[in-house]
Amino acid sequence: EESEESAELSEARTIIDRAEPLEAGELIDVPIMDQEGYPTGCETISTIMLLRYYGIYMSADEFIDNYLPMADYEFIGDYMYGPDPNEYFVGDPRCSYSFGCFAPVIEEALSQCIPLDCKVEDLTGIELSQLAEDFISRSQPLLIWASMDMAPIYEGQAWILPSGETFIWPDHEHCLVMIGYDDEYYYFNDPLPGEICAYEKELVEERYEEMGMQALALVANDG
């Protein structure tokens, strides 16, 4: 008899393989969550929303404690020393004095908690309009790095990486789940208000580019 966990993973595989086209103006029905209690947890909560769409259920704390690579920072004298956000979440998503992470960190975490016949696809560097056509129009939501309320990115806290290089955090960094688009707007499950939000396409594309055009999707593993 199939276990509940096996059924959930089977459902995940089915949804990923199906890739049904959206009707005009339709939004992908991704469960909405907010990041209350996780003040710097936009990446975590957006990832949990994506997983739940594919029938894979876990709590935010389970994801953080078991899958999310994390490393803290420290001050020595006048200087802050910390990890590379391409390698670790800087701090802890449950702490307001933390920062965040970039797509490679979430890619690594996701790769550990999805079925073997699924994979994480790194879409970084691809134009958002192309991703919308290739993925959103086929009912496949995306993790997108942009900014909170699509406000301008500006230089925030600087710290010294283990390599000795100085890194400057892009303040207002934010991770959202893209669920739809039309002629004027891109639509997101935004974990900050915990609502579906529409942002003007040109503005989203600008913020997406400011954040290095980072995006991830879950796809069927054909290999």
C-alpha positions in Angstrom: 0.0 0.0 0.0 1.4 3.4 -1.0 2.5 5.5 2.0 1.3 9.1 2.4 4.8 10.4 1.7 5.0 8.3 -1.5 1.7 9.6 -2.6 2.9 13.2 -2.1 6.0 12.6 -4.1 4.0 10.8 -6.8 1.7 13.9 -7.0 4.8 16.1 -7.3 6.1 14.1 -10.3 2.7 14.2 -11.9 2.4 18.0 -11.6 5.9 18.6 -12.9 5.4 16.3 -15.9 2.0 17.7 -16.8 3.0 21.3 -17.6 -0.5 22.2 -18.7 -0.9 25.5 -20.5 -2.6 28.4 -18.7 -5.7 30.1 -20.1 -5.3 33.8 -20.9 -5.2 35.8 -17.7 -5.1 32.7 -15.4 -2.7 32.5 -12.4 -0.9 29.4 -11.3 -2.6 28.2 -8.1 0.4 28.2 -5.8 -0.5 28.1 -2.0 0.0 31.5 -0.5 2.0 31.9 2.7 3.4 34.9 4.6 6.8 35.2 6.3 5.5 36.2 9.7 8.0 34.9 12.3 10.7 34.7 9.6 11.7 38.4 9.2 14.5 37.6 6.7 12.9 34.4 5.4 11.6 35.4 2.0 13.8 32.8 0.3 12.6 30.1 2.7 8.9 30.9 2.6 8.9 31.3 -1.2 10.6 27.9 -1.5 8.0 26.3 0.8 5.3 27.7 -1.4 6.9 26.2 -4.5 7.3 22.8 -2.8 3.7 22.8 -1.7 2.5 23.5 -5.2 4.3 20.3 -6.2 2.8 18.3 -3.3 5.9 18.3 -1.1 5.0 19.4 2.4 7.4 20.5 5.2 7.5 23.3 7.7 9.7 26.4 7.3 11.7 25.3 10.4 12.2 21.8 8.9 13.5 23.4 5.7 15.8 25.8 7.6 17.2 23.2 10.1 17.6 20.3 7.7 18.3 21.7 4.2 19.2 25.4 4.2 23.0 26.0 4.2 23.6 28.8 6.8 26.6 30.6 8.2 26.7 33.6 10.6 28.7 36.8 10.5 30.8 38.4 13.1 32.4 41.8 13.9 36.1 42.0 14.6 37.0 45.5 15.5 35.5 47.9 13.0 35.1 45.2 10.3 32.3 42.6 9.6 33.3 39.2 8.4 30.8 36.9 6.8 30.0 34.2 4.3 29.4 34.4 0.6 25.5 34.6 0.0 26.1 32.4 -3.1 27.2 29.7 -0.7 25.2 30.2 2.5 22.2 32.0 4.0 23.9 34.8 5.9 22.5 34.5 9.4 19.2 32.8 10.2 15.8 33.5 8.5 14.2 33.6 11.9 16.4 36.6 13.0 15.7 40.2 11.9 19.4 40.9 12.0 20.2 38.5 9.2 20.5 39.1 5.5 19.6 36.4 3.0 21.0 34.3 0.2 21.1 34.0 -3.5 19.9 31.3 -6.0 22.7 28.8 -5.6 22.0 28.3 -1.9 18.3 27.6 -2.5 19.2 25.4 -5.5 21.4 23.3 -3.2 18.7 23.1 -0.5 16.0 22.1 -3.0 18.1 19.4 -4.6 18.1 17.6 -1.2 14.3 17.6 -0.7 12.7 16.8 -4.0 12.0 13.4 -5.7 14.9 11.7 -7.5 13.1 12.1 -10.9 12.8 15.9 -10.4 15.5 18.5 -10.5 16.2 22.1 -9.8 16.9 24.1 -12.9 19.0 27.2 -12.6 17.6 29.8 -14.9 19.9 32.7 -13.9 20.7 35.1 -16.7 17.6 34.4 -18.8 15.3 37.4 -19.6 12.1 37.4 -17.4 9.9 37.7 -20.5 11.4 34.5 -21.8 11.0 32.7 -18.5 7.3 33.7 -18.5 6.8 32.2 -21.9 8.7 29.1 -21.3 7.6 28.3 -17.7 4.7 30.4 -16.4 2.6 29.8 -19.6 3.0 26.0 -18.9 1.8 26.2 -15.2 5.3 26.0 -13.8 5.9 28.7 -11.1 9.4 30.2 -10.6 11.5 31.5 -7.8 12.6 35.0 -8.7 15.0 37.4 -7.0 14.0 41.0 -7.1 13.3 43.6 -4.3 10.7 44.3 -1.6 7.8 46.1 -3.1 9.9 46.4 -6.2 11.8 49.3 -4.5 15.2 50.3 -5.8 18.1 48.2 -4.7 20.9 50.1 -2.9 24.2 49.3 -1.3 23.7 48.0 2.2 26.1 46.4 4.8 29.5 45.5 3.6 31.6 42.6 4.9 34.8 40.7 4.2 34.4 37.3 2.6 36.6 34.3 3.5 38.4 35.0 0.2 39.4 38.4 1.5 37.2 40.2 -0.9 34.7 42.9 0.2 31.0 42.1 -0.4 28.2 44.7 -0.3 24.7 43.4 0.5 22.0 44.6 -2.0 19.5 46.1 0.4 15.8 45.4 -0.3 16.7 42.0 -1.8 13.6 39.8 -2.0 12.6 36.4 -3.2 9.1 35.8 -4.6 7.2 33.1 -6.4 6.1 34.1 -10.0 2.7 32.8 -10.8 1.4 34.7 -13.8 1.7 37.5 -16.3 -0.3 39.6 -18.8 0.4 42.5 -21.1 1.0 44.9 -18.2 1.9 43.0 -15.1 3.8 40.1 -13.6 2.0 38.4 -10.7 3.6 36.9 -7.6 2.9 35.1 -4.4 4.8 37.7 -2.3 5.7 36.3 1.1 6.2 39.8 2.6 2.5 40.7 2.7 1.4 37.1 2.2 -0.7 38.1 -0.8 -0.8 37.8 -4.6 0.7 41.0 -5.9 0.8 42.5 -9.4 3.8 44.6 -10.3 4.4 46.5 -13.6 6.5 44.4 -16.0 9.1 47.0 -16.8 9.7 47.7 -13.1 10.0 43.9 -12.2 12.4 43.4 -15.1 14.6 46.3 -13.8 14.7 44.9 -10.3 15.3 41.4 -11.5 18.3 42.7 -13.6 19.6 44.6 -10.5 19.6 41.3 -8.6 21.6 39.5 -11.3 18.7 37.9 -13.1 18.4 35.0 -10.6 15.7 32.4 -11.1 15.0 28.8 -10.3 12.4 26.2 -11.3 11.5 22.6 -10.6 11.4 20.4 -13.6 11.2 16.7 -14.5 14.5 14.9 -14.6 14.8 13.3 -18.0 18.3 12.1 -17.4 
